[in-house]
Structure formats: C-alpha cells, structure tokens
Amino acid sequence: MPIDDAIPEGDAARRQNETGSVVSIGLPDTVAQRLAGQRPIVSLAVKDIHTAGLDRQDNVEIGCLLLGGDMDALDIITNLGKAGFCGVVTVFSPLLPNPRMVERELRSAGKAMTVRLVVR
C-alpha cells in the first residue's frame, strides 16, 4: 500500500526487521545498509534490471536515489515496471520543496509498485 506523504529517513531504519533482501540500484553503501538492516543486500546495475528476474522474486525491496548515477528514479521505476516488478521501491532524496508532488509522480510511474520517498 503506497503511503501518502514522504517519510522521514528514520522510518527506513524501522523496517530493519523485515525479511527478504534489498536490491541496491546505485545507492551509496551506507544508505543501502541503513535500508537493509539485517537483510542481505544485492547490488544491481541499471542495465541489468530487465534480466535480473525481479518479477520472480518475493519480498524484495529496491532502493535507489532520486537523482544521480546512470538514471534517475523515474527512469528506474519505469524500467522496473517493464521488467514486471511489483514490489516495494524506496527512493532516497535530498530535501525537496514539494516532496508530495515528487512522490505522486514516482507512484504514478510505478502503478503496480509500492513507492516510498525518503527525504534525508
């Protein structure tokens, strides 16, 4: 279920006890570790989204940056959708003037996904 407001960074740490794995797409190591908690982390290059089989994996959370790297979060979410992924995507962002608008756009691109925006 998508959330209505951008969540603060502390809420990402609250999910540390979840099971499954975290797939990091361009996240700095410290951010990926904070998101994952005790869960295993797998790094995935943007170019490998279509061949990673994410549509066949249960209980996977994707983490990426709003801006930076090879693609921005909107492009990553679009590619995840084309690859059949319907899980959770957590997008990390710097402070924004209107995080709700950004989150709405990201969720619109990831219709079958639960998209969370974490402002840090």
C-alpha positions as CSV (number, residue, x, y, z in Angstrom):
1,M,0.0,0.0,0.0
2,P,1.6,3.3,-1.0
3,I,2.0,6.0,1.6
4,D,0.5,9.4,1.2
5,D,3.4,11.5,2.5
6,A,7.1,11.4,2.1
7,I,8.5,9.5,5.0
8,P,11.4,10.7,7.1
9,E,14.7,8.8,7.0
10,G,14.2,7.3,10.4
11,D,11.2,5.3,9.2
12,A,13.6,3.4,6.8
13,A,15.5,2.2,9.8
14,R,12.3,1.0,11.5
15,R,11.9,-1.6,8.7
16,Q,15.2,-3.3,9.5
17,N,13.5,-6.4,10.9
18,E,11.7,-7.2,7.7
19,T,12.6,-10.4,5.8
20,G,13.7,-10.7,2.2
21,S,16.5,-8.8,0.5
22,V,17.3,-5.3,-0.6
23,V,18.4,-4.6,-4.2
24,S,20.5,-1.5,-4.3
25,I,20.5,0.3,-7.7
26,G,23.2,2.9,-7.3
27,L,22.8,3.5,-3.6
28,P,25.8,4.5,-1.6
29,D,26.8,1.6,0.7
30,T,25.9,3.4,3.9
31,V,22.4,4.2,2.6
32,A,21.9,0.6,1.4
33,Q,23.0,-0.7,4.8
34,R,20.6,1.6,6.6
35,L,17.7,0.5,4.4
36,A,18.6,-3.2,4.7
37,G,19.2,-3.5,8.4
38,Q,19.9,-7.2,8.8
39,R,18.6,-8.2,5.4
40,P,21.1,-9.2,2.6
41,I,22.0,-6.5,0.0
42,V,22.4,-7.2,-3.7
43,S,23.8,-4.5,-6.0
44,L,22.2,-4.3,-9.4
45,A,23.3,-2.1,-12.3
46,V,20.7,-0.2,-14.1
47,K,21.5,-2.0,-17.4
48,D,20.7,-5.4,-15.7
49,I,17.2,-4.5,-14.5
50,H,15.5,-6.4,-17.4
51,T,17.5,-9.6,-17.0
52,A,17.6,-9.8,-13.1
53,G,14.3,-11.8,-12.8
54,L,12.9,-9.3,-10.2
55,D,9.4,-10.3,-11.3
56,R,10.0,-13.8,-10.0
57,Q,11.4,-12.8,-6.6
58,D,9.3,-12.5,-3.5
59,N,9.8,-10.0,-0.7
60,V,12.4,-7.8,-2.4
61,E,12.8,-4.1,-1.7
62,I,14.5,-1.9,-4.3
63,G,16.5,1.1,-3.2
64,C,17.6,3.9,-5.4
65,L,18.4,7.6,-5.4
66,L,16.0,10.2,-6.8
67,L,18.8,11.8,-8.8
68,G,22.3,10.5,-9.7
69,G,24.1,7.6,-11.3
70,D,23.1,6.3,-14.7
71,M,19.4,7.0,-14.4
72,D,17.1,8.9,-12.1
73,A,14.4,7.2,-10.0
74,L,11.6,7.9,-12.5
75,D,13.6,6.0,-15.2
76,I,14.5,3.2,-12.8
77,I,10.8,2.8,-11.7
78,T,9.7,2.8,-15.4
79,N,12.2,0.1,-16.2
80,L,11.3,-2.0,-13.2
81,G,7.6,-1.8,-14.3
82,K,8.6,-3.0,-17.8
83,A,10.5,-5.9,-16.2
84,G,7.4,-6.9,-14.3
85,F,8.4,-5.9,-10.8
86,C,5.5,-5.2,-8.4
87,G,7.2,-4.9,-5.0
88,V,8.5,-2.0,-2.9
89,V,10.7,0.7,-4.2
90,T,12.3,3.1,-1.7
91,V,13.7,6.3,-3.3
92,F,16.1,8.4,-1.3
93,S,16.1,12.1,-1.9
94,P,17.7,15.3,-0.6
95,L,15.4,17.9,0.9
96,L,12.7,19.0,-1.6
97,P,10.4,22.0,-1.7
98,N,7.4,19.7,-2.5
99,P,8.1,16.0,-1.7
100,R,4.4,15.1,-2.0
101,M,4.4,16.1,-5.7
102,V,7.6,14.1,-6.4
103,E,6.2,11.1,-4.6
104,R,3.0,11.3,-6.6
105,E,4.9,11.3,-9.9
106,L,7.0,8.4,-8.8
107,R,4.0,6.4,-7.7
108,S,2.2,7.2,-11.0
109,A,5.1,5.7,-12.9
110,G,5.2,2.6,-10.7
111,K,1.5,1.8,-10.7
112,A,2.0,-1.8,-9.6
113,M,4.6,-1.0,-7.1
114,T,4.6,0.5,-3.6
115,V,6.8,3.6,-3.9
116,R,8.2,5.3,-0.8
117,L,10.1,8.6,-0.9
118,V,12.6,9.0,2.0
119,V,13.8,12.6,2.3
120,R,17.2,12.8,4.0
